[in-house]
Amino acid sequence: MRHIGDDERRARLARRHGIAPQHRHPDPVAATRAMTALHATEPATVALSLQARVEGFTVADLDRALYADRSLVRQLAMRRTLFVFPRELLPAALGSAAARVAAVEAKRLAKDTAASGLAEDGEAWVARATDAVLALLAGTPEGLGTTELRERVPEIAGTITVSPGTKWGGEIPVGPRVLTLLGARGDIVRSRNDGHWRVSRHRWAPMADWLGERPDRSGEDVGYATIVRRWLTTFGPGTESDLGWWLGATKAAVRRALADVEAVEVALDGGRRGWVLPDDVEPVADHEPWAALLPVLDPTTMGWKQREFYLDPADTPHLFDRNGNAGTTAWWRGRIVGCWVQDDDATVRVVLRRDPGADARAALDREAERLTTWLDGVRVTTVYSSPQMKSARPA
């Protein structure tokens, strides 16, 4: 059995993810394909993830791909997380991970509407509400905003009570839940953003109108196999645990997909077993040192559940929040060595967990200067600040 050690895993990461300067990608679509998909829970993450991977990247490049060429598409999928997918990967996502999310969302929404007294028959109410939204959006290829939809569709103007008696429960608008369900199903899509690139004020449009066609949906097994093949290309070697966590899928689905792509088992450091594609067993050589600054929830940081090969476990509670969401990260030679924050004047400043040496400090400072110049005075806020970010920010 081939052994792939931590050093080689870090070399693969740098080369394939485009975060080492010598391996950056030519454009946003190429960078997104290389990562399988980009995390898009916060809109700023998409732009900042691409800034780290594409030389000369501008927000206009991303806008062109999202809104003009429509070669990149936002879609709720794995783990009920919003991603930006390459358009050609949509059929696989819609038929597998997104379909799983949609089924769960439909069941929960029906239960919550009935429990809140909004309707006696929750399933019937969900059907009426989704039909009403689709009827209004028909023939609006550029879409409508959430507020306008709630004003014009009485069925989604109300509220429901969720998780009563818990700290995260309470009364919430039902409209966004309906739109989330329709988005997960692929009936509608987040189209244009009416706000700044770091703010989410997107419209909703029928997916068939926005893309000029309704994407075919892969069967579940084919969809998972397609996504797992792309994931292994990006993140392999990875363990079953990594894949199951990233996909938000069952062990059975993961194992079927690994079998379908004829994945090859390899030995990892620490006695673990991982998987790679059958044509990806040749050694990958290390290269010259590199540094990178990545945003919150970057796809590299969030690509694996088991992160010891690039992250000291002692640093996890400082660089991730309690729910496992990654804050900003500073990388040196394939390992996370700290985070970054912005000062009051929007200058990017690296905050190290420990001293990685003079060469690393100099390289990270160059990346901080590069990012500061790109941001050009824009300050990026987040709800996913890590403890290290919070303690390092100006008072």
Secondary structure by P-SEA (a helix, b strand, c coil): cccccaaaaaaaaaaaaccccccccccaaaaaaaacccccccaaaaaaaaaaccccccaaaaaaaccccccbbbbbccccbbbbccccaaaaaaacaaaaaaaaaaaaaaaaaaaacccccaaaaaaaaaaaaaaaaccccccccaaaaaaccccccccccccccccccccccaaaaaaaaaaaaccccccccccccccccccccccccccccccccccaaaaaaaaaaaaaaccccccaaaaaaaacccaaaaaaaaaaabbbbbbcccccccccccccccbbbbcccccccccccccccccccccccccccccccccccccccccbbbbcccccccccccccccbbbbbbcccccaaaaaaaaaaaaaaaaaaccbbbbcccccaaaaaaccc
